[in-house]
Amino acid sequence: MDKNVIKETMLSLEAAAFQSAREKYFDYVADARLDRSEPIENDEHAQAEVASDFSEALDDTVHDHSDKLDKLRRIDFGPKTNVTEGALVQLSGRYFIIAVSTAKFTCEGREIMGISAMAPIFEAIEGARAGETVVFKGRKLVIEDIA
């Protein structure tokens, strides 16, 4: 499996999520603005405050996606022999890319999930090599392949 294709797929998916979050943020910011040229009803003021709170939460989401894009661009996706950042790991029949956390996505016909180096499972598998067995939450998992 070509990890450059995986990286480009992840960048594309993350860029789309960033753009969507950004658009939602701008929509909420627009709703949070009150028209000061007209009398403001209490209900309008309350709705604007709620919209403002949501826009702050969406701002965090925009920054999260931006941070993920930056991280994906910096990670070395070259060949790996042990579980480290940039490795594609086949673990008990499933594929994981050690980069940033993602939902499952399909690339080159395989279902992959991104996990970050801060994920609890990464702590259990970090440094392992193909063929080794690791224990995570009391379960034995086999590192089947690393690329």
SULQUI-V677105 format. One record per pair of residues at least 6 apart in sequence whose ideal C-beta (glycine too) atoms are under 8 Angstrom apart, sorted by sequence separation. I is the first residue (numbers start at 0). GAP is how many residues later the second one is. If there is no record, write none. Layout:
i	gap
I	GAP
I	GAP
This chain:
i	gap
33	6
79	6
82	6
88	6
104	6
105	6
114	6
115	6
127	6
133	6
134	6
79	7
87	7
88	7
103	7
104	7
114	7
132	7
133	7
77	8
79	8
87	8
88	8
103	8
104	8
132	8
75	9
76	9
87	9
88	9
103	9
104	9
116	9
124	9
132	9
133	9
33	10
74	10
75	10
86	10
87	10
102	10
123	10
131	10
132	10
33	11
74	11
86	11
101	11
123	11
124	11
130	11
131	11
85	12
101	12
123	12
130	12
84	13
85	13
100	13
129	13
130	13
33	14
83	14
84	14
99	14
100	14
128	14
129	14
32	15
82	15
94	15
96	15
98	15
100	15
120	15
127	15
129	15
30	16
31	16
94	16
95	16
96	16
97	16
98	16
99	16
119	16
124	16
129	16
30	17
31	17
93	17
94	17
95	17
96	17
97	17
98	17
123	17
128	17
94	18
95	18
96	18
97	18
100	18
124	18
31	19
93	19
95	19
97	19
30	20
31	20
28	22
76	22
27	23
31	23
27	24
74	24
87	24
97	24
95	25
27	26
28	26
27	27
71	27
70	28
71	28
70	29
24	30
27	30
67	32
84	32
24	33
23	34
24	34
90	34
24	36
88	36
20	37
24	37
82	39
20	40
21	40
20	41
82	42
83	42
82	43
83	43
17	44
20	44
82	44
81	45
82	45
81	46
82	46
17	47
81	47
16	48
17	48
80	48
80	49
91	49
90	50
91	50
13	51
17	51
90	51
92	51
90	52
91	52
89	53
90	53
13	54
14	54
88	54
89	54
13	55
89	55
88	56
89	56
88	57
10	58
13	58
87	58
86	59
87	59
82	60
86	60
10	61
9	62
10	62
82	63
81	64
6	65
80	65
79	66
79	67
6	68
78	68
6	70
5	71
3	73
2	74
2	75
5	82
2	83
2	85
13	86
0	87
9	87
13	88
9	89
12	89
9	90
5	91
6	92
9	92
12	92
0	94
2	94
9	95
8	96
8	98
5	101
4	102
5	102
4	103
9	104
0	106
1	106
5	106
0	107
0	109
2	144
0	146
